[in-house]
Amino acid sequence: MKKNYYVTCAIPYANGEPHIGHAYEVIIGDVLARFKRLDGYNVRFQTGMDEHGQKNEREAAKRGVSPQELVNRISAQFKDLYERLGISFDDFIRTTEPRHIKRAQDFWRRLQENGDIYLGKYSGWYSVRDEAYFDEGELTTSPAGQKLAPSGAPVEWMEEESYFFSLSKYQDRLLALYDSTPSFIQPRSRFNEVYNFVKSGLRDLSVSRTTFKWGVPVPDAPEHVMYVWVDALSNYITALEYPDESEGSLMKAFWPADVHIIGKDILRFHAIYWPAFLMATGLPLPKVIAGHGHILNHGEKMSKSVGNVIAPNDAVAKFGLDQIRYFLLRDFSYMHDGDMWDEKVAERINSDLANDLGNLAQRSLSMIAKNCEGKVPQAGAFTDSDKALLAKAYGLAAQMWQEIDVFAFHKALEHVWAVIADGNRYVDEQAPWALRKTDSQRMATVLYVLAEALRCIAILLQPVMPESMDKMLAQLSVPKDKRDFACLSEKDALVAGTILPAPSGIFPRYMPKEEK
């Protein structure tokens, strides 16, 4: 039986149009999901939209529409973007859907039945933009005298009746979790941040609001709406049809999640609040919370007011879908912020895709078409050089998985490009164009080795560049049912005599419009 694997991305807040950071996160999730599927797992990949909260209520009023009209419009933009990006999600849940609202209320009841929800009064500093409360010691003061959250968002003093969650009760259990399972939070630098915050002391958490109405009503207390993070975090199980945990249910099959992929700015909610809520309900905890860095533009945080926001649709239109997917995975380290601008993307495309991989594929397949009647050549005896290149190609999967398991996608791709570089050196050293005149059998062997190495490379790069690698595998006449990772061995190697279609370039060089 296939193993189940559940990967989620954070559900973006539906108060503004999608930017390149949203694209980066779902591409990470998509690449991981595709890798797991090709490795034989039964994968469930989920994302969606976080649509409640005061921030949306205010944004809708500013635009002169109802909150529901606002979130419908924004959610449609995100879903359309994800489809354009080739995101292979299995579910896209919106927190305004009836299925989510009912199940989120079931989750609240379970917290309440455990005795961890009580009524009180809240007073403190609240950031509408972050949908979070902050202690006085976490705040800074702007030159104008405005108190600011750590994110730079303004805070407001709030006083209202509120239900509370007994978060302080779970401080020791959370610390024990971190001590026993340090891999729970990835990368390690983020683990330390969370650990130190919890160790400094936790206060009970206000989990309802009465000053606005755009939210999930609290069961049996409709004058309250749920704190947006209780609502939003529960999406990871409401989409699995919680509270149904019977045999054969989605909850039984896929919970706990294998990984929650999130931005580092919402780590506290996922690594502290969410596990505490789950502990209170007796549900298993997710296995990994992985907090990625942010995308910067020339070293600066993207901002509408500054005018440096990168729209993902514009980037794809300019450079190509697979090119952008590759750049985001290859150029950025998961744990660090990454920098993106047009010249940097163009350089990566031209160097890695056009010059390295594109050149290796084009000249190898063109020589086969020209000198081997357009068929997979018949290899003779392999030399040590042949065996070395093939061994590296067959060994790539294990090297990549070691990196992907710790979210080092850029290092996984470095391994692939090391083999591509070896392939290009092998072509130059073996000079099959010269062998054509002196040793046609040796030429055929060299071209076979190159084609077989390309087969392995293309199979492994499918999760990152699915459209381009589909074209490359088609040019190698690799059947659709022979493209998973189980086929990365000699037993599924290319068969001599197989007819190949006429080759065509897959990765053209990028040139700015003014140079074309």
ABEGO torsion letter per residue (X at the ends): XBBBBBBBBBBBBBABBBBAAAAAAAAAAAAAAAAAAAAGBBBBBBBEBBABEAAAAAAAAAAGBBAAAAAAAAAAAAAAAAAAAGBABABBBBAABAAAAAAAAAAAAAAAAAGABBBBBBBEBBBAAAGBBBBAAABBBBAAGBBBBAAGBBBBBBBBBBBBBBAAAAAAAAAAAAAABAAABOBAAAAAAAAAAAAAEBBBBBABBAABABBBBBBGBAABBBBAAAAAAAAAAAAAGOABABBGBAAAAAOBBABBBBBAAAAAAAAAAAAAAAAAAGBBBBABBBBBBBBBBGGBBBBAAAGABBBAAAAAAAAEAAAAAAAAAAABBAABBBBBBAAAAAAAAAAAAAAAAAAAAAAAAAAAAAAAGGBBBBBBBBBAAAAAAAAAAAAAAAAAAAAAAAGBAAAAAAAAAAAAAAAAAAAAAAGAAAAAAABAAAAAAAAAAAAAAAAAAAAAAAAABAAAAAAAAAAAGBBAAAABAAABBAAABBBBGBBBBBBBBABBBBBBAAAX
